[in-house]
Amino acid sequence: MKKNLVCLALASALFIPSLRAQTTEPWTKIPTPPLHEFKPVQPKRIDLKNGVVIFLQEDHELPFIDGTINVRGGSREEPANKAGMLDMYGDVWRTSGTAAMDGDVMDDALEAKAAKIETSADIDSTALTWSSLKTDFDTVFPQAVDLLLHPSFKPEKLELAQQQMATGIARRNDDAGGILAREVGKVVYGAASPYARQPEFSTVLGVTVDDIKQWHDKTVVGSNLLVSVIGDFDSAAMEKKLRDTFEKLPKGEQFKS
């Protein structure tokens, strides 16, 4: 028995190095095809007389068109006694819809086309984005523009946003990591800094529809808008559509921190 085990061990010792020699770095023998040449089209910049800046980027790989309208001015500029206003503004802007189309109706219409229109707010800007199939652009884009220029800001949608934010405030100390992040922000920036400021029940419930409307009217002017569109379109035709839409906006005053 011991003799057989010794023979087996000797055979293994001779076989394994040979096997290793045959399988050393087999991936080096896999043929690698050459990569396709990649030459991205440079975006086209268009500056309108009223201050609107447009960027166009053609991409014909898929039949989609995506767009973003960035608006200068964000939560760092909101009044301290209205902390949380911009977060709610970003929600209420979309959920309210427009005078022509209620936000809930817009949801259904967009879902039927596998399209979307969204609004949001950040520390230094707000934004409206849309996405659709190329064939639906002429339907979805006017809805996005209508939401940009004629939002309805309904009181019941603001009340819902306030309730949701108040719930978040009530539960924010449940997360130890969140407590740490807030306290670190106060140490780094100072408790009064807009970068460390936190919404409270009083600041959230103190926001009115008029506050949101005034913010929107103040920021949504030509000199504050940066419009970018990427997707399957012809740049010349798209430029004409965007000029026809945005050139008529008043220039207004560029928002400065």
C-alpha positions, 0 to 999 in steps of 0.5 A: 500500500505504501509502495503504491502511494509512493509511486502515485506521488512520484507520478504526480510530481512528474505530471503536474509540472508538465501540465503547468507548462502547458497551461501557463497564461493561456489567455495570452494565446487568445486572438485580440481583434483590432478595436473599431476606430472611435472618432466622436463628433465634437458638440456644436455650440450656439450662443443666442443673443438673449444669452441662451447657450445651446450644445448639439451632439449628434449620435446616430447609434440609437433612435433616441433624443435626450435633452437637458435645460440647466438653469443657473441658481440652486439651493445655496441661494435660497433664504435660510428661513426657507431651507428646503425650498429648492428640493420641493421646487424640483418636485412640485415643478414636475408633479404639478404639470402645466395649465395645458396638461396636469402632471398626472396626465403628463405621466400617463402620456409619457409612459405610453410613449416610453418617454420621460420629462423630469425636473430637479434641483441641486446646490447651484442649478436646477434642471429640466430633462427629457428623453424620447424616441426620435419619432416622438420628439415633436410631441415630447419636446413641446411638452417639456418647453411648456413645463419650462415656461408655463408651470402651474405649481399647484398648492396640493402638490406643494403640500404633498412635497412638504409632508414628504420632506417633513417625514424625512426630517422626523426620521433623519436621526435614524441613520447614524451616517447621516448624523455624521455627515451633517455634523462634519458639514457644520464643522467644515463650512460653518453651521450658517453656511448654505453648504451645511444648512439643513431644512427644518419643520419651520423652514419647510412648512414656511414655503409658499406657492408664491415663493416657488413662482417667484424663484422660477420667474427670477431664474428661467430667463434667457441668460440663465439657460444652458440647453444641450441635446444629444441623439439621432437628429440633424444638427441644422434642423435641430438648431432651427427648432431650438432657435424658434423656441428659445430666441423669443425668451427675454434675456433677463438678468443672469443669476449670480451667487 
